[in-house]
């Protein structure tokens, strides 16, 4: 919640929302393994929303895997698949929390963007 309160701005874009989501404390134990880097690079090229961070950063991995899940991209690595399951299971709850925050702040435009991410 601290991350959301600090980083959420009324003018946030989808790029910002994915970035903020990927920085959630929920994902602090996700790390980028050496054997995953090639596949993450390939997936990052296919994601619809650009990723600003280096793919060596855990938040970039979370961002790529969330977008890969939403885009229904196929994964090759088992380690990436297990991380994607964890991320996808957390996504609904975390985006709902972000939605509640922006709704409480009365940011209508951003509420609509976040709601679109909650329900695809």
URJO-V791028 format. One record per run of one state. SS is the DSSP state (A for helix, B for strand, O for the rest). FROM is the first residue (numbers start at 1). TO is the last residue. If there is no record, write none. Layout:
ss=<SS:SS>
from=<FROM:FROM>
to=<TO:TO>
//
This chain:
ss=<O:A:O:A:O:A:O:A:O:A:O:A:O:A:O>
from=<1:2:8:14:23:25:28:34:47:58:71:78:105:108:120>
to=<1:7:13:22:24:27:33:46:57:70:77:104:107:119:120>
//
